[in-house]
Amino acid sequence: MKLLSSTIAAAALALTAGAAHAEAQKYVLDASHSQIVFSYNHLGYSTTYGMFSGFEGEISFDKESPENSTVNVAMPVRSMITGWEKRFDHFMAEDFFGADDDSELVTFASTGIEVTGEDTALITGDLTLNGVTQSVVLDAKLNAMGEHPMAKTDWAGFDATTTLVRSDFNVGAFAPFVSDEVEVLISIEAMIAQ
């Protein structure tokens, strides 16, 4: 879930590092090639994984002043993929999200970007999860930017990571036996808006 915030942050970084436009340009996420993968330790016996995919969002990239770029993403918490129906049902129940329809959203809105290298940046943003908003920092890297070989339009791809603490968002059930810390890996692609 927090993976979502990492994804958005990564997108902003990628655009700040390599865009070729003098004015702010709007990019939209490629929902078919954007994923947020999260993992946590289960009782010390295993690492359990989940994912969000198919979500949408947009980036406004300002090449002249990258710190003024913005990223916004939103997805229903019920779009979470766990790989096991009973686990999904438990996550949506009162122990965790209490989400019985798609009105419960995970959102990320960037609040600042610190460029740290040619293709790296720290993206800070407000992540709202389970009705709680917390500031998170995504460690982002631009993978590639240029003309997509098949779509023949400007494209960007980036990865990002962050660590979230479940209890910060009131979904800390069964901690510390089930780890309170959740590792988030984000990989996204974005295309220039037509």
C-alpha atoms as one frame of an Amber mdcrd trajectory, in Angstrom:
protein
   0.000   0.000   0.000   2.760   2.263   0.856   4.269   0.917  -2.217   1.950
   3.256  -3.950   3.677   6.261  -2.454   7.052   4.885  -3.479   5.864   4.486
  -7.026   4.700   8.035  -7.287   7.892   9.335  -5.835   9.941   7.325  -8.291
   7.969   8.719 -11.170   8.654  12.256 -10.115  12.361  11.538  -9.801  12.599
   9.981 -13.195  10.944  12.895 -14.822  13.099  15.436 -13.016  16.260  13.627
 -14.003  15.717  13.163 -17.699  12.868  15.074 -19.261  13.681  17.186 -22.294
  10.951  19.820 -21.981  11.458  23.403 -20.772   7.947  23.680 -19.313   6.087
  21.410 -16.939   4.849  18.333 -18.795   2.067  16.002 -17.733   2.757  12.262
 -17.664   0.267   9.521 -16.872   1.105   6.150 -15.356   0.976   3.096 -17.587
  -1.386   0.999 -15.464  -0.339  -2.204 -17.251   3.327  -1.786 -16.252   3.150
  -0.225 -12.793   3.324  -2.357  -9.664   3.788  -1.906  -5.929   5.041  -5.010
  -4.136   5.052  -5.186  -0.344   6.501  -7.798   1.979   6.555  -8.550   5.690
   7.913 -11.186   8.049   5.354 -13.740   9.188   6.144 -15.076  12.678   9.800
 -15.500  11.736   8.936 -18.423   9.472   8.454 -16.769   6.094   8.349 -13.580
   4.089   4.846 -12.913   2.776   4.209 -10.784  -0.316   1.333  -8.746  -1.702
   0.900  -6.356  -4.589  -1.037  -3.489  -6.095  -1.224  -3.244  -9.885  -3.396
  -1.594 -12.519  -3.577   1.727 -10.682  -3.576   5.169 -12.264  -1.883   8.457
 -11.514  -0.214  11.476 -13.035   3.007  13.427 -12.777   3.591  17.075 -13.600
   7.309  17.435 -14.335   9.049  20.800 -14.297  12.512  20.404 -15.819  13.637
  23.943 -14.981  12.616  23.597 -11.324  12.331  19.866 -10.594  11.543  20.580
  -6.968   8.226  22.004  -8.186   7.195  18.767  -9.909   4.224  16.877  -8.477
   2.915  13.325  -8.356  -0.593  12.139  -7.471  -1.836   8.544  -7.333  -4.951
   6.832  -5.968  -6.205   3.250  -5.846  -8.897   1.288  -4.030  -7.465  -0.700
  -1.117  -9.566  -3.608  -2.367  -7.404  -3.746  -5.509  -4.740  -5.380  -3.325
  -3.534  -8.765  -4.604  -2.513 -11.265  -1.894  -2.483 -14.539  -3.815  -4.817
 -16.184  -1.296  -8.508 -15.292  -0.987  -8.724 -15.885   2.782  -5.767 -13.548
   3.395  -7.382 -10.870   1.229 -10.654 -11.263   3.146  -8.788 -10.919   6.467
  -6.954  -7.777   5.302 -10.265  -6.204   4.271 -11.902  -7.136   7.618 -11.956
  -5.070  10.830  -8.561  -6.400  12.065  -7.014  -4.301   9.296  -8.854  -2.043
   6.816 -12.525  -2.673   7.347 -12.976  -2.031   3.617 -16.189  -3.534   2.293
 -16.302  -1.582  -0.975 -14.039   0.393  -3.317 -14.618   3.700  -1.521 -11.590
   3.087   0.735  -8.639   4.548  -1.196  -4.871   4.543  -0.864  -3.534   7.900
  -2.070  -0.146   9.518  -2.442   0.542  13.207  -3.106   4.124  14.441  -3.346
   5.161  17.366  -1.146   8.830  17.713  -2.097  11.615  16.294  -4.235  15.325
  16.301  -3.396  17.461  15.338  -6.394  20.439  13.353  -5.082  22.212  12.369
  -8.310  21.938  12.126 -12.091  19.223   9.491 -11.879  18.298   9.384  -8.169
  16.104  11.402  -5.847  14.304  11.353  -2.534  10.609  12.008  -2.971   8.623
  13.050   0.063   4.856  12.819   0.028   1.671  12.362   2.005   0.504   8.762
   2.000  -3.080   8.234   3.093  -3.886   4.677   4.089  -6.749   3.428   6.237
  -7.886   7.026   6.743  -4.512   8.052   8.225  -2.113  10.440   6.464   1.631
  10.198   7.136   4.661  11.687   5.420   6.828   9.070   3.692  10.099   9.267
   1.757  10.718   7.224  -1.374  14.246   6.416  -2.490  13.785   6.624  -6.256
  15.837   5.825  -9.342  15.211   6.665 -12.994  15.614   3.511 -15.092  15.074
   4.979 -18.549  13.541   7.929 -20.355  13.017   8.398 -24.074  10.854   7.339
 -26.972   9.036   4.085 -26.317  10.088   1.677 -29.119   6.543   0.395 -29.649
   4.295   3.293 -28.602   6.536   5.863 -30.379   5.944   8.493 -27.686   7.889
   9.881 -24.711   8.096   7.363 -21.882   9.781   7.031 -18.486  10.406   4.153
 -16.116  11.566   4.171 -12.510  11.925   2.126  -9.350  11.595   3.208  -5.733
  11.755   1.714  -2.263  10.536   2.645   1.185   9.783   1.015   4.530   6.410
   1.563   6.173   5.310   0.929   9.744   1.847  -0.653   9.776   0.884   0.653
  13.193   1.416   4.239  11.967  -1.672   3.659   9.811  -3.714   1.748  12.399
  -3.221  -1.599  10.652  -0.711  -3.015  13.134  -2.673  -6.114  14.157  -0.580
  -9.021  15.478   2.660  -7.005  15.680   5.394  -7.747  16.567   4.758 -11.417
  15.711   3.793 -10.336  12.213   6.343  -7.599  11.503   5.183  -4.032  11.962
   7.628  -2.940   9.248   6.589  -3.509   5.638   9.136  -3.304   2.830   7.798
  -1.654  -0.318   9.191  -1.981  -3.847   7.756   0.151  -6.622   8.328  -0.107
 -10.351   6.374   2.098 -12.711   6.202   3.375 -16.257   4.644   6.652 -17.356
   3.843   8.136 -20.770   3.531  11.749 -21.769  -0.103  12.825 -21.774  -1.624
  13.185 -25.241
